[in-house]
Each structure stands twice: as structure tokens, then as C-alpha cells.
Amino acid sequence: MKPIVVGSDDAGAPLRRRVADHLRASGRDVIDIGIDDDAKAYPSIALEASRRVADGASDRAILCCGTGLGMAIVANKVPGVYAVTCHDTYSARRARMSNNAQVLTLGARVIGPEAALEVVDAWMESEFAGGRSAPKLAEIAAIEERSADA
């Protein structure tokens, strides 16, 4: 099993540390790319984590910032990476099962740490179901390819 990448900006740092500790406690290997201060803004962290997913060094990444939204926007700029912001377990499960999202983003100013860990668990325990979702994902990949060529 490949390691899970976790990263944050300064706003998401406390939540990132909780998530990393939680994943390690459940036996997961974690690569923590930080950060704990404002030395880097969230775009560079999201880009680094998403590239690790895109190049196959990791299957998944979890990113934390104030809302989770900026991290998701940046992560979705990396071809082949699907990032979602989730703050409930149903969305987290569906993000994996229907959309094969490999990057989860969380907003430290939006969700409490215990609820965030429940979302992380739901997302980590879910896998892409294929079936009716497979052609939809293929269509998304085709859109992505056409957009890259434009």
C-alpha cells in the first residue's frame, strides 16, 4: 500500500497534524509535506501533493486549509487528479465510489476535528465502484484531454 500524502497551509496545520496522527494510528504510512507557518501558500502545497498522486508515488492525498476549497481548485489543475472538498461522510464515500477522487480536502474553519476524522475514515474505506460511474469518469478524462489540447 502506498503512503498517503497530507499537507496544509498554516490555517489547516492543526487539522493536518490530527489527520496524519489518525492515519498513522490506523497503520497507514503518511508523507507529511507540511506546513505549520505561513512560509508557503496553499497552492504550492496542493500542487506538490497532487503531483505525487499523478505520478503514482501515492494513491491518495488529504489537504487542509481554511475552507478546503482553494486546495481543491489547485489539485484539480493537475491532469488525472480528482479532488473534492467534503465535510460529511456521505459525500466522502460518494467521492470515492462514484468519482474516484484521489484527493480529499478539508476546511479547518468549517469542520471540527472529530467530524473531520470521520470524513477521512469514510473516504479512506471507500473504493471506486466502477459500474455506471465508469463511463462518466471516462467522459471526464476525455474533457480533460480536450482541454489540455486547446
C-alpha positions as CSV (number, residue, x, y, z in Angstrom):
1,M,0.0,0.0,0.0
2,K,1.4,3.4,-1.0
3,P,1.7,6.2,1.6
4,I,-0.9,8.9,2.0
5,V,0.3,12.4,1.4
6,V,-1.0,15.0,3.8
7,G,-0.4,18.8,3.5
8,S,-1.8,22.1,4.7
9,D,-1.3,25.8,4.8
10,D,-0.9,27.5,8.2
11,A,-4.7,27.7,8.7
12,G,-5.1,23.9,8.2
13,A,-1.9,22.9,10.1
14,P,-3.6,21.7,13.4
15,L,-6.1,19.6,11.4
16,R,-3.4,18.2,9.2
17,R,-1.5,17.0,12.2
18,R,-4.6,15.4,13.7
19,V,-5.3,13.7,10.4
20,A,-1.7,12.5,10.0
21,D,-1.7,11.1,13.5
22,H,-5.0,9.4,13.0
23,L,-3.8,7.8,9.8
24,R,-0.6,6.6,11.4
25,A,-2.6,5.2,14.3
26,S,-4.6,3.1,11.9
27,G,-1.5,1.7,10.4
28,R,-1.2,3.9,7.3
29,D,2.2,5.2,6.0
30,V,2.0,9.0,5.8
31,I,4.1,11.5,4.0
32,D,3.6,14.9,5.7
33,I,4.6,17.8,3.4
34,G,3.5,20.4,6.0
35,I,3.4,23.3,6.6
36,D,3.0,24.8,10.1
37,D,3.6,28.5,9.3
38,D,2.9,30.9,6.5
39,A,6.2,30.3,4.7
40,K,4.3,28.7,1.8
41,A,0.8,29.5,0.5
42,Y,-1.7,26.6,-0.1
43,P,-1.2,26.5,-3.9
44,S,2.3,25.1,-3.7
45,I,1.3,22.5,-1.1
46,A,-1.7,21.4,-3.2
47,L,0.4,21.2,-6.3
48,E,3.2,19.1,-4.7
49,A,0.7,16.7,-3.2
50,S,-1.3,16.3,-6.4
51,R,1.8,15.7,-8.4
52,R,2.7,12.9,-6.1
53,V,-0.7,11.3,-6.8
54,A,-0.5,11.9,-10.5
55,D,3.0,10.4,-10.8
56,G,2.0,7.3,-8.8
57,A,4.1,7.9,-5.7
58,S,0.9,7.9,-3.7
59,D,-2.6,6.8,-4.4
60,R,-4.3,9.5,-2.3
61,A,-3.7,12.8,-0.6
62,I,-5.5,14.8,2.1
63,L,-5.1,18.5,2.2
64,C,-6.3,21.0,4.8
65,C,-6.7,24.8,4.6
66,G,-9.2,27.2,6.0
67,T,-12.1,26.0,3.8
68,G,-10.7,23.2,1.7
69,L,-11.8,25.0,-1.4
70,G,-8.6,26.6,-2.6
71,M,-6.7,23.3,-2.1
72,A,-9.3,21.5,-4.3
73,I,-9.1,24.1,-7.0
74,V,-5.4,23.8,-7.3
75,A,-5.3,20.0,-7.0
76,N,-7.8,19.8,-9.9
77,K,-5.4,21.6,-12.1
78,V,-3.1,18.6,-12.2
79,P,-4.1,16.3,-15.1
80,G,-5.5,13.0,-13.9
81,V,-6.2,14.2,-10.4
82,Y,-9.7,14.4,-9.0
83,A,-10.0,16.5,-5.8
84,V,-13.1,17.1,-3.7
85,T,-13.9,19.1,-0.6
86,C,-16.0,17.0,1.8
87,H,-17.4,17.8,5.2
88,D,-19.8,14.9,5.6
89,T,-19.3,11.1,5.4
90,Y,-21.9,10.5,2.6
91,S,-20.1,12.9,0.3
92,A,-16.7,11.4,1.2
93,R,-17.9,7.9,0.3
94,R,-19.6,9.0,-2.9
95,A,-16.5,11.0,-3.9
96,R,-14.5,7.7,-3.9
97,M,-17.3,5.3,-5.1
98,S,-18.7,7.4,-7.9
99,N,-15.9,9.9,-8.8
100,N,-12.7,8.0,-7.9
101,A,-11.4,11.2,-6.1
102,Q,-7.9,10.6,-5.0
103,V,-7.5,13.9,-3.1
104,L,-9.7,14.9,-0.2
105,T,-9.7,18.5,1.0
106,L,-10.9,19.7,4.4
107,G,-11.6,23.1,5.8
108,A,-10.3,23.5,9.3
109,R,-12.5,26.6,9.7
110,V,-15.6,24.6,8.5
111,I,-15.4,21.2,10.2
112,G,-14.4,20.1,13.7
113,P,-11.5,17.7,14.1
114,E,-13.6,14.7,15.3
115,A,-16.0,15.1,12.4
116,A,-13.1,15.5,10.0
117,L,-11.6,12.2,11.2
118,E,-15.0,10.5,10.5
119,V,-14.9,12.0,7.0
120,V,-11.3,10.8,6.5
121,D,-12.3,7.3,7.6
122,A,-15.3,7.2,5.3
123,W,-13.2,8.4,2.3
124,M,-10.3,6.0,3.1
125,E,-12.6,3.0,3.5
126,S,-14.3,3.6,0.1
127,E,-13.1,2.5,-3.3
128,F,-14.2,3.3,-6.8
129,A,-17.2,1.2,-7.6
130,G,-17.0,1.4,-11.4
131,G,-20.3,0.2,-12.9
132,R,-22.5,3.1,-14.1
133,S,-19.8,5.6,-12.9
134,A,-17.1,4.3,-15.2
135,P,-18.4,5.8,-18.4
136,K,-18.9,9.1,-16.6
137,L,-15.3,9.1,-15.4
138,A,-14.2,8.3,-19.0
139,E,-16.1,11.3,-20.2
140,I,-14.4,13.5,-17.6
141,A,-11.0,12.2,-18.7
142,A,-11.9,13.0,-22.4
143,I,-12.9,16.5,-21.4
144,E,-9.7,16.9,-19.6
145,E,-7.7,15.7,-22.6
146,R,-9.5,18.0,-25.0
147,S,-9.0,20.9,-22.6
148,A,-5.2,20.2,-22.5
149,D,-5.1,20.3,-26.3
150,A,-7.0,23.6,-26.5
